[in-house]
Amino acid sequence: MKKVFTLILILGLMGLGSVVLGQHADGTLADTATMAENVVHAGEVINEHAAATHDVHAALPPAWLVIPFGILLIMIATGPLFYSHFWEHHYPKVAILLGAVVATYYLIWIDHGTISLLHTLEEYISFIALLTGLFVASGGILIKVDRKGIPLVNVAILFVGAIIANLIGTTGASMLLIRPYMRVNEGRLKPFHIVFFIFIVSNIGGGLTPIGDPPLFLGFLKGVPFFWVIGHVWHIWLAAIIFVLAIFLVLDYRDKEQSVEREYTGKITLRGKKNFLYLLIIIISVFMDPAVISGFPSLQQMFHVPFGIREIIMFTVAWLSYRNADKEALKGNEFNFEPIKEVAYLFVGIFATMIPALQLIAAYAKENAASFTVSKFYWLTGSLSGVLDNAPTYLNFLSGSMGKFGLSINKGAEVVQFSQGAVPSPVAGDVSSVVYLMAISVAAVFFGAMTYIGNAPNFMVKNIAEQAGVKVPSFLGYVFKFSIPVLLPVFFIIYLMFFHF
């Protein structure tokens, strides 16, 4: 755990250095801090009114600057397959080095590049603080389900996990249930068991509330009402869950291997109950943000640091929950920090290298928003959410879709109007803005299951399964054996049912 917090500290110092460089560059540290406060979350710097303040995108980055991001994706996909020894020992260096290439270019050659870097650092620290808190707190809760691993029991666990994901996030639900799920299936655990857990609990399940998945939470911060998502997409969520569970049920029934033969009591036991209090504190702290609570203190604005009170609480709770955890629960979960360490290092590279990709995508969405249909927003948001962080992708296309209706994502009242369909489309015969928001929300959450990097819990679950000796698909195996043949047809049916017709 010390290594993870050391990494965060280094990144924090880098962020402070960026602010100082920004002050030397244009002598307006206050302006820089103010802009950074306005872009606390990824993608907020990409919007239609950037020119009215500091137009960060006056000069877009060159297209070749996307190459480090492509290299990182390729190495994530091929490293464990073809040069596993090198990758296992050096992936942190690779991720940081590729991220440093992009960061250096932004510091030296991009106008206001320090703003983009500071904003990305804030997003990363917020991201890793939430993941670390949920990961450590849930790791101290030991659930034992003394039932034989049969298809119907597995379906019940996955469905319950999908519901819980909306209460404690996909990360919390994944960490809470992955180990009992694997124990139930001891002796018959196959790669598809892990993959479908990722599909349902780590991704699609969290599509009903802003707590469930980061894109929806960012939408809430921008002004989308908290209960808007569950009120408008519950039927889409339920259809997707049923389709994927049905496919899983068929595969699980076809699997002939049996669980370990012994006497089962049918009991469910729980250790580490106090950690539910830690989880509750983390969930409450999610809302400790000036964008949610008017007048809430902002450390970014007051002290020009790339984190806030929320992140301090999350890291503190992570430390306290680990220090005070039930030792038997930790032992029973075979708890260690390797999964969160891998996510911390790989995603620092992903966050840094994807900055130019997101800016180029944002510019394209802005320029072409008028010609974008619901279909284009659904498929573009989805396809990019599978390989980029789905939170800034969501914001980029939400901004683009609102621009089509003549609205600004930076005005909370206009976001509410957009979510209510109160503004007619300038295109004759077009659908309500509500449908656009539904398409973007569903695609950003659901398509995160398409790759291991689509959503952070995917990597964590993969790592935990590997440490337990379970054979899981490689990056390419996951995509070509499971997500493309299983998820794409489901998402296409969802598209036909709820958006095309």
ZIHUGI-V504701 format. One record per pair of residues at least 4 apart in sequence whose C-alpha atoms are under 8 Angstrom apart, sorted by sequence separation. I is the first residue (numbers start at 1). J is the second residue. D is the distance in Angstrom with one decimal. If there is no record, write none. Layout:
i: [I,I]
j: [J,J]
d: [D,D]
This chain:
i: [1,2,3,4,5,6,7,8,9,10,11,12,13,14,15,16,17,18,19,20,21,22,23,28,29,30,31,32,33,34,35,36,39,40,43,46,49,50,51,61,66,67,68,69,70,71,72,73,74,75,76,77,78,79,80,83,84,85,86,87,90,91,92,93,94,95,96,97,98,99,100,101,102,103,104,105,106,109,112,113,114,115,116,117,118,119,120,121,122,123,124,125,126,127,128,129,130,131,132,133,134,135,136,137,149,150,151,152,153,154,155,156,157,158,159,160,161,162,163,164,165,166,168,169,170,171,172,173,174,175,177,178,179,180,181,182,185,189,190,191,192,193,194,195,196,197,198,199,200,201,202,203,208,209,210,212,213,214,215,216,217,218,219,220,224,225,227,228,229,230,233,234,235,236,237,238,239,240,241,242,243,244,245,246,247,248,249,250,251,272,273,274,275,276,277,278,279,280,281,282,283,284,288,289,290,298,299,300,301,307,308,309,310,311,312,313,314,315,316,317,318,319,320,321,325,326,327,328,329,330,331,337,338,339,340,341,342,343,344,345,346,347,348,349,350,351,353,354,355,356,357,358,359,360,361,362,363,364,365,368,372,373,374,375,376,377,378,379,380,381,382,383,384,385,386,389,390,391,392,393,394,395,396,397,398,399,400,401,402,403,411,412,413,414,415,416,417,418,431,432,433,434,435,436,437,438,439,440,441,442,443,444,450,451,452,454,455,456,457,458,459,460,461,462,463,464,465,466,473,474,475,476,477,478,479,480,481,482,483,484,485,486,487,488,489,490,491,492,493,494,495,496,497,22,23,39,45,50,51,78,79,80,86,105,106,108,148,149,164,165,168,197,198,199,200,201,206,207,210,211,212,219,220,229,287,288,290,299,300,307,325,330,372,385,388,402,403,409,410,417,418,425,431,448,449,453,465,466,473,477,478,479,480,482,483,484,494,495,496,22,23,38,39,50,107,147,165,206,207,210,211,220,287,290,299,300,384,385,402,408,409,417,425,448,449,452,453,465,466,22,38,50,51,79,80,106,107,165,182,205,206,209,210,289,290,300,402,407,408,425,447,448,451,452,465,79,80,106,165,209,210,288,289,290,299,300,385,407,424,425,20,23,164,165,207,210,289,299,384,385,399,424,449,19,22,203,210,298,299,399,423,462,45,46,106,162,298,398,407,421,161,297,381,421,19,161,216,381,402,420,421,19,103,419,420,418,419,161,210,381,402,418,209,209,405,419,35,178,210,405,418,157,209,377,405,208,209,288,289,404,405,72,207,208,288,404,72,207,287,452,157,174,286,377,451,208,285,72,208,452,154,174,451,173,174,285,405,451,69,173,208,285,372,450,68,207,68,170,171,282,365,369,402,170,205,282,365,369,451,68,143,170,204,366,370,450,68,138,142,143,354,358,362,366,369,370,449,450,141,145,149,150,170,282,358,361,362,365,369,401,135,139,144,148,149,165,170,204,205,281,65,134,135,138,139,143,147,148,149,165,169,204,366,450,134,138,142,145,146,162,350,351,358,362,144,145,149,158,161,162,166,278,398,131,135,161,162,165,166,134,159,165,166,200,158,159,162,163,166,167,169,170,398,158,162,163,166,168,169,170,278,397,161,162,166,167,168,169,200,166,167,166,275,394,165,166,394,196,61,275,394,59,393,59,196,272,391,272,390,56,271,390,56,56,271,272,271,382,385,390,56,377,381,385,56,385,439,374,378,382,386,387,374,377,378,381,382,385,386,377,381,385,386,378,379,382,383,386,387,389,390,435,374,378,382,386,388,389,390,382,387,388,389,386,387,386,188,222,385,386,187,188,221,45,187,188,221,187,188,211,186,187,185,186,184,42,41,42,36,40,41,35,39,41,42,36,40,41,159,32,36,40,18,22,155,22,21,22,155,155,19,18,19,18,152,151,18,19,18,151,15,150,151,15,15,12,149,150,11,149,148,168,343,168,148,343,8,147,343,378,146,147,146,147,146,147,339,340,375,145,146,339,145,146,339,144,145,144,145,339,375,143,144,338,339,374,375,143,144,143,142,143,141,142,141,142,141,140,141,141,140,141,138,137,138,137,137,138,137,134,133,134,133,130,179,218,215,216,214,215,219,41,214,215,218,215,137,215,125,126,130,133,137,140,125,129,132,133,136,140,132,122,130,133,134,137,121,122,126,129,133,136,137,140,141,125,129,132,136,140,119,140,142,222,118,141,142,222,140,141,222,223,139,140,142,222,223,139,142,224,225,228,223,224,140,222,223,139,224,139,135,233,237,232,236,132,131,229,233,229,128,124,216,215,124,215,215,120,120,213,207,117,120,207,207,116,206,207,247,204,203,204,244,203,244,203,204,203,244,202,243,96,99,103,92,95,96,99,102,103,199,240,95,98,99,102,198,240,95,96,97,99,100,203,92,95,96,99,202,91,92,95,99,240,91,95,98,202,239,202,236,198,198,236,37,198,36,37,33,34,194,33,194,33,194,72,195,72,194,191,190,191,69,189,190,191,190,191,174,178,195,69,19,68,69,171,171,175,66,170,174,195,16,66,16,15,16,66,192,15,65,66,12,63,12,62,61,60,63,61,60,61,60,57,46,43,47,46,46,48,47,1,4,4,7,3,1,4,43,44,42,43,47,42,43,46,41,44,48,43,44,47,42,43,46,47,48,49,48,47,47,47,81,80,77,78,77,78,76,77]
j: [5,6,7,8,9,10,11,12,13,14,15,16,17,18,19,20,21,22,23,24,25,26,27,32,33,34,35,36,37,38,39,40,43,44,47,50,53,54,55,65,70,71,72,73,74,75,76,77,78,79,80,81,82,83,84,87,88,89,90,91,94,95,96,97,98,99,100,101,102,103,104,105,106,107,108,109,110,113,116,117,118,119,120,121,122,123,124,125,126,127,128,129,130,131,132,133,134,135,136,137,138,139,140,141,153,154,155,156,157,158,159,160,161,162,163,164,165,166,167,168,169,170,172,173,174,175,176,177,178,179,181,182,183,184,185,186,189,193,194,195,196,197,198,199,200,201,202,203,204,205,206,207,212,213,214,216,217,218,219,220,221,222,223,224,228,229,231,232,233,234,237,238,239,240,241,242,243,244,245,246,247,248,249,250,251,252,253,254,255,276,277,278,279,280,281,282,283,284,285,286,287,288,292,293,294,302,303,304,305,311,312,313,314,315,316,317,318,319,320,321,322,323,324,325,329,330,331,332,333,334,335,341,342,343,344,345,346,347,348,349,350,351,352,353,354,355,357,358,359,360,361,362,363,364,365,366,367,368,369,372,376,377,378,379,380,381,382,383,384,385,386,387,388,389,390,393,394,395,396,397,398,399,400,401,402,403,404,405,406,407,415,416,417,418,419,420,421,422,435,436,437,438,439,440,441,442,443,444,445,446,447,448,454,455,456,458,459,460,461,462,463,464,465,466,467,468,469,470,477,478,479,480,481,482,483,484,485,486,487,488,489,490,491,492,493,494,495,496,497,498,499,500,501,27,28,44,50,55,56,83,84,85,91,110,111,113,153,154,169,170,173,202,203,204,205,206,211,212,215,216,217,224,225,234,292,293,295,304,305,312,330,335,377,390,393,407,408,414,415,422,423,430,436,453,454,458,470,471,478,482,483,484,485,487,488,489,499,500,501,28,29,44,45,56,113,153,171,212,213,216,217,226,293,296,305,306,390,391,408,414,415,423,431,454,455,458,459,471,472,29,45,57,58,86,87,113,114,172,189,212,213,216,217,296,297,307,409,414,415,432,454,455,458,459,472,87,88,114,173,217,218,296,297,298,307,308,393,415,432,433,29,32,173,174,216,219,298,308,393,394,408,433,458,29,32,213,220,308,309,409,433,472,56,57,117,173,309,409,418,432,173,309,393,433,32,174,229,394,415,433,434,33,117,433,434,433,434,177,226,397,418,434,226,227,423,437,54,197,229,424,437,177,229,397,425,229,230,309,310,425,426,94,229,230,310,426,95,230,310,475,181,198,310,401,475,233,310,98,234,478,181,201,478,201,202,313,433,479,98,202,237,314,401,479,98,237,99,201,202,313,396,400,433,202,237,314,397,401,483,101,176,203,237,399,403,483,102,172,176,177,388,392,396,400,403,404,483,484,176,180,184,185,205,317,393,396,397,400,404,436,171,175,180,184,185,201,206,240,241,317,102,171,172,175,176,180,184,185,186,202,206,241,403,487,172,176,180,183,184,200,388,389,396,400,183,184,188,197,200,201,205,317,437,171,175,201,202,205,206,175,200,206,207,241,200,201,204,205,208,209,211,212,440,201,205,206,209,211,212,213,321,440,205,206,210,211,212,213,244,211,212,212,321,440,212,213,441,244,110,325,444,110,444,111,248,325,444,326,444,111,326,445,112,113,328,329,329,440,443,448,115,436,440,444,116,445,499,435,439,443,447,448,436,439,440,443,444,447,448,440,444,448,449,442,443,446,447,450,451,453,454,499,439,443,447,451,453,454,455,448,453,454,455,453,454,454,257,291,454,455,257,258,291,116,258,259,292,259,260,283,259,260,259,260,259,119,119,120,115,119,120,115,119,122,123,118,122,123,241,115,119,123,107,112,245,114,114,115,248,249,114,114,115,115,249,249,117,118,118,252,117,252,253,118,121,121,258,259,121,259,259,279,456,283,264,459,125,264,460,495,264,265,265,266,266,267,459,460,495,266,267,460,267,268,461,267,268,268,269,463,499,268,269,463,464,499,500,269,270,270,270,271,270,271,271,272,272,272,273,275,275,276,275,275,276,276,278,279,279,279,279,282,282,282,333,391,390,391,390,391,395,218,391,392,395,394,317,395,306,307,311,314,318,321,307,311,314,315,318,322,315,306,314,317,318,321,306,307,311,314,318,321,322,325,326,311,315,318,322,326,306,327,329,409,306,329,330,410,329,330,411,412,329,330,332,412,413,330,333,415,416,419,415,416,333,415,416,333,419,335,340,438,442,438,442,340,340,438,442,441,344,348,441,441,351,444,445,351,352,445,441,352,355,442,445,355,445,446,486,445,445,446,486,446,487,448,449,449,490,449,490,345,348,352,342,345,346,349,352,353,449,490,346,349,350,353,449,491,347,348,349,351,352,455,345,348,349,352,455,345,346,349,353,494,346,350,353,457,494,458,494,457,458,498,300,461,300,301,300,301,461,301,462,304,465,349,472,350,472,470,470,471,350,470,471,472,472,473,457,461,478,353,304,353,354,456,457,461,353,457,461,482,304,354,305,305,306,356,482,306,356,357,305,356,306,356,356,356,360,359,359,360,360,359,359,358,362,362,363,366,366,337,340,341,344,341,341,344,391,392,391,392,396,392,393,396,392,395,399,395,396,399,395,396,399,400,403,408,408,408,409,410,474,474,474,475,475,476,475,476]
d: [6.5,6.0,6.2,6.5,6.2,6.2,6.3,6.1,6.3,6.3,6.2,6.3,6.1,6.2,6.5,6.4,6.1,6.0,6.2,6.4,6.0,6.4,4.7,6.3,6.1,6.0,6.1,6.0,6.1,6.4,6.3,6.2,7.5,7.4,7.9,6.9,7.3,6.0,4.3,6.9,6.5,6.1,6.1,6.3,6.2,6.1,6.1,6.2,6.0,5.1,7.4,7.7,5.9,5.2,4.3,6.2,5.8,6.5,5.9,5.1,6.4,6.1,6.2,5.8,6.1,6.1,5.9,6.4,6.9,6.2,5.8,6.4,6.3,6.2,6.2,5.5,4.7,7.6,7.1,6.3,6.0,6.0,6.1,6.1,6.2,6.3,6.1,6.1,6.1,6.0,6.1,5.8,6.3,6.4,5.8,6.1,6.2,5.8,6.0,6.0,5.8,5.9,6.7,7.4,6.4,6.3,6.2,6.2,6.3,6.2,6.0,6.1,6.0,6.2,6.5,6.2,6.0,7.2,7.4,6.3,4.6,7.1,5.4,6.2,5.9,6.2,6.0,6.1,5.6,7.6,5.9,6.2,6.1,6.1,6.6,6.2,5.3,6.4,7.2,6.3,6.0,6.3,6.4,6.3,6.1,5.5,4.7,5.6,5.1,5.2,7.3,7.5,6.6,7.5,7.0,7.5,6.6,6.2,6.3,6.2,6.3,6.3,6.4,4.6,6.8,8.0,6.2,6.2,5.7,5.1,6.1,6.0,6.1,6.2,6.1,6.1,6.1,6.2,5.9,5.9,6.5,6.2,6.0,6.4,6.4,6.0,6.0,6.3,6.4,8.0,7.9,7.2,6.3,6.2,6.3,6.3,6.2,6.2,6.0,6.5,7.6,7.3,7.0,6.0,5.5,6.2,5.5,4.6,7.8,6.1,6.6,6.2,6.3,6.2,6.0,6.0,6.2,6.3,6.2,5.8,6.2,6.1,6.0,5.5,7.5,6.4,6.1,5.9,6.1,6.0,6.3,6.0,6.2,6.4,6.0,6.3,6.0,5.7,6.2,6.8,6.3,5.7,6.2,6.0,5.9,6.7,7.8,6.1,6.3,6.1,6.1,6.0,6.2,6.2,6.1,6.1,6.1,6.0,5.4,6.4,5.7,6.4,6.1,6.2,5.8,5.7,6.0,5.8,6.1,6.0,6.5,7.3,5.6,6.0,7.2,6.6,5.9,6.5,6.0,6.4,6.0,6.0,6.3,5.9,6.1,6.1,6.5,6.9,6.4,5.2,6.4,6.3,6.3,6.1,6.2,6.2,6.1,6.3,6.7,7.1,6.4,6.2,6.1,6.3,6.0,6.0,6.0,6.0,6.5,5.9,5.6,6.5,6.4,7.9,7.8,7.4,7.7,6.8,6.1,6.2,6.1,6.2,6.1,6.2,6.2,6.3,6.5,5.1,5.1,5.9,6.5,6.0,5.4,5.4,4.9,5.6,6.6,5.5,4.9,5.2,6.8,6.7,6.0,6.0,6.2,6.2,6.1,6.2,6.1,6.0,5.1,4.7,6.3,7.4,5.5,5.0,6.9,4.7,7.8,7.6,5.5,8.0,7.8,6.9,7.7,7.8,7.8,6.8,7.5,4.6,6.3,6.8,6.5,6.3,5.3,7.3,7.7,6.1,7.6,7.4,7.8,5.5,6.1,7.5,6.2,6.7,6.1,6.8,4.8,7.6,7.2,5.2,6.6,4.3,7.2,5.0,6.3,7.2,8.0,5.1,6.6,6.2,8.0,7.8,6.0,6.8,5.3,6.3,5.2,7.4,6.4,5.8,7.0,7.4,6.7,7.7,7.7,5.9,6.0,7.6,4.7,7.5,5.3,6.8,5.4,7.9,7.6,4.0,6.6,4.5,6.0,6.0,7.5,4.8,6.5,5.9,7.4,7.9,6.2,6.5,6.0,6.6,7.4,4.2,6.9,5.1,6.7,7.6,6.7,6.7,7.7,7.7,7.8,7.8,6.5,4.6,5.7,7.0,6.9,7.7,5.5,6.9,4.1,6.3,6.8,6.2,6.7,6.1,7.3,7.0,7.3,5.3,7.9,5.6,7.2,5.4,7.5,6.8,5.0,7.8,7.7,7.1,7.9,6.6,6.8,6.2,6.2,7.7,6.9,7.3,7.6,7.7,6.0,7.8,7.8,7.6,7.6,5.0,6.9,7.8,6.9,7.6,7.5,7.1,7.2,7.8,6.4,6.1,6.8,5.4,7.5,6.8,7.3,7.7,7.5,7.9,7.4,7.4,7.8,5.5,6.0,7.8,6.4,5.0,7.4,7.5,8.0,6.6,7.9,7.6,5.2,7.8,6.9,6.7,6.1,5.7,5.3,7.0,6.6,6.7,7.0,6.6,7.1,6.9,7.0,6.7,7.7,7.7,7.7,7.1,7.9,7.9,6.1,6.9,5.4,5.6,6.2,7.3,7.1,7.5,6.4,7.8,7.8,4.7,5.7,7.6,6.9,8.0,7.9,6.6,7.1,7.9,6.4,7.8,7.1,7.1,5.4,7.3,6.5,7.8,7.4,6.1,7.0,6.7,5.7,6.9,7.7,6.1,7.6,7.4,7.3,7.2,8.0,6.5,5.6,6.6,7.5,6.3,6.5,7.4,7.4,5.4,7.9,4.8,7.6,5.8,6.6,6.2,7.4,7.6,7.7,6.3,7.3,7.9,7.9,5.3,7.4,6.2,7.8,7.6,7.1,7.5,5.5,5.2,6.9,5.1,7.4,7.4,6.9,6.4,4.9,7.7,7.2,7.2,7.2,7.8,7.5,5.5,5.5,6.9,6.9,6.5,5.8,6.2,4.6,6.5,5.6,7.6,7.4,7.8,7.0,6.5,6.4,5.9,6.8,6.0,6.3,7.3,7.5,7.6,6.4,7.2,7.4,7.3,5.1,5.3,8.0,8.0,7.1,6.1,8.0,7.7,8.0,7.8,8.0,6.6,8.0,6.5,7.8,4.8,7.0,6.4,7.1,6.6,6.1,5.2,8.0,5.8,4.9,7.8,7.8,4.9,7.1,6.9,6.6,7.8,7.3,6.3,6.1,7.8,5.5,5.8,6.9,6.3,3.8,7.5,5.5,6.7,4.1,6.4,6.6,7.2,7.2,6.5,7.8,6.4,6.7,6.1,7.6,5.9,6.5,4.1,6.6,6.5,5.5,7.8,7.1,7.9,7.2,7.3,5.9,7.5,7.4,7.3,6.9,6.8,7.5,5.4,5.5,7.0,7.3,7.2,6.0,7.5,8.0,6.2,6.0,7.8,7.7,6.7,7.8,7.3,6.2,5.6,7.7,7.8,7.3,7.3,5.1,4.4,5.3,7.9,5.6,6.9,5.6,5.9,5.4,6.0,4.8,6.4,5.9,5.6,6.8,8.0,7.2,7.5,6.8,5.2,6.8,7.9,6.9,7.5,6.8,5.7,5.1,5.8,7.5,6.4,7.4,7.7,6.3,6.4,7.1,7.2,5.4,4.5,5.4,7.5,6.2,7.9,7.6,5.7,5.7,7.6,6.7,5.4,6.1,5.0,7.9,7.7,5.7,5.4,5.9,6.2,7.8,6.9,7.0,6.3,6.3,5.9,7.8,7.4,6.0,7.3,5.8,6.8,6.2,5.4,7.8,6.6,5.8,6.6,7.6,7.4,6.7,5.8,7.4,7.6,8.0,7.1,6.7,5.4,7.8,7.9,7.6,6.0,7.3,7.2,6.6,5.5,7.4,7.9,6.2,5.5,6.4,7.6,7.7,7.8,7.2,5.7,6.4,7.4,6.8,6.8,6.7,6.7,7.0,5.7,7.1,7.9,5.7,6.9,5.9,4.9,5.0,7.3,7.4,6.7,7.9,7.1,5.3,5.0,6.2,6.2,7.9,8.0,4.6,5.6,6.7,5.5,7.1,7.1,5.2,7.8,6.5,7.1,6.9,5.9,6.5,4.8,5.7,6.7,7.2,5.0,5.7,6.4,4.6,5.8,6.4,6.4,6.4,7.9,6.8,5.7,7.7,7.6,6.2,7.2,6.1,6.5,7.8,7.3,6.8,7.5,6.6,7.1,6.3,7.9,7.8,4.1,7.3,7.2,5.7,7.4,7.5,5.9,7.8,7.4,7.6,7.0,7.5,5.4,6.2,7.4,6.7,5.7,7.7,6.1,5.6,7.1,7.1,4.8,6.3,6.5,7.6,5.5,6.5,5.8,5.9,5.8,4.6,6.8,7.0,5.5,7.9,7.3,5.9,6.6,6.3,6.3,7.8,7.9,4.9,6.9,6.8,5.9,7.4,7.0,5.5,7.5,7.8,4.7,7.8,5.3,6.6,6.0,7.1,6.5,6.4,6.2,7.1,7.8,5.5,5.8,7.8,7.0,5.9,6.8,6.4,6.3,7.5,6.6,8.0,7.1,8.0,6.7,7.8,7.8,7.5,8.0,6.7,7.1,6.8,7.5,6.9,6.8,7.1,6.9,7.2,6.8,7.9,7.7,7.8,6.9,6.0,7.8,7.4,7.4,7.9,6.2,6.3,4.9,7.8,6.1,7.7,6.2,7.4,5.7,7.4,7.6,6.8,7.3,7.2,6.7,7.8,6.5,8.0,4.6,6.6,7.9,5.3,6.9,5.6,6.4,7.2,5.8,6.8,7.7,7.8,6.8,7.8,7.8,7.6,7.2,5.3,7.0,5.4,4.9,7.7,7.8,6.6,4.3,5.1,7.0,7.4,7.4,6.8,5.8,7.6,6.4,7.1,7.7,5.8,7.4,6.3,7.2,7.8,6.2,7.2,6.6,7.7,6.1,7.5,6.1,7.5,7.7,7.9,7.5,7.1,7.4,7.4,6.0,6.8,7.2,7.2,4.9,7.8,6.4,6.7,7.0,7.5,4.8,7.7,6.1,5.8,7.6,5.2,7.5,7.0,6.9,7.0,7.5,7.5,7.1,6.4,7.5,7.4,6.1,7.9,6.4,6.5,5.8,7.6,7.8,6.4,7.9,5.9,8.0,7.8,7.7,7.1,7.4,6.9,7.5,7.0,7.7,7.8,6.2,7.9,7.3,7.9,5.9,7.8,5.9,8.0,7.6,7.8,6.9,7.9,7.8,7.0,4.5,7.5,4.9,7.2,6.7,7.7,6.9,7.5,5.6,7.8,6.1,7.7,5.8,8.0,7.8,7.1,7.5,6.8,7.7,7.1,7.9,7.0,7.1,7.2,7.4,4.7,7.8,7.2,6.0]
